[in-house]
């Protein structure tokens, strides 16, 4: 995966995580080491996974030791087998030990998201349907969660409330109807922004189409209703399926002809990938 996370985005997130864990100091490490020792950490996959978060991993160490370096590392998006080395980092032994948990927490979570995303992407392969994420992310970690989805081959939905319009059930109720909600958005939102409307049935789909929605989300509709929705939309606008999506049913949903399937579990129910970090001290110089 060529796209990377920039330092100005990463550093505030990782600094906060390091401060949470280390506080005024790592009592164990500072009691054992002088601070002069050097070492190496080898990150090993202990299960099948798709890698994501290498930039985050090394940044955690570099914030404690600017000389920390990746001696080798796989690229985000790489499918990894158990026992395979994903990264080797060298630097201050104190920094390696103190940042270990924080670095692994990020790498394991992000790789877990990428791994699950790849499973969903593979499940709909050949259908033309794309897998989307949602805003159901850990507060403060959205940029990392959504990056990990891309590493797994998925597609990002809107990043936040400010960069896309999605008129949902509660918005419709507040506006007094789908048509009214769309009209208000058209008057006030930038003309370059796509207007998506969530619908729960075929009647609401008709209302959304009549109102001129640019995209429609089919919320918790059964397969037959989704298939009929695709026919009624007739390719005029993209359709997104959402709600109760799993690996067991995602290909069936894709088979209805929807353009997108959004999967909240990619980020809200992720299982961290199993990765360990084996740290060893460098031998002291001779003489």
Secondary structure by P-SEA (a helix, b strand, c coil): ccccccccccaaaaaaaaaaaccccaaaaaacccccccbbbbbbbccccccccaaaaaaaaaaaccccccccccccccccccccccccccccaaaaaaaaaaaaaaaaaaaaaaaaaaaaaaaaccccbbbbbcccccccaaaaaaaaaaaaccccccccccccccccaaaaaaaccaaaaaaaaaacccccbbbbbbbccaaaaaaaaaacccbbbbccccaaaaaaaaaaacccbbbbbbcccccccaaaaaaacccbbbbccccccccccbbbbbbbbcccccc
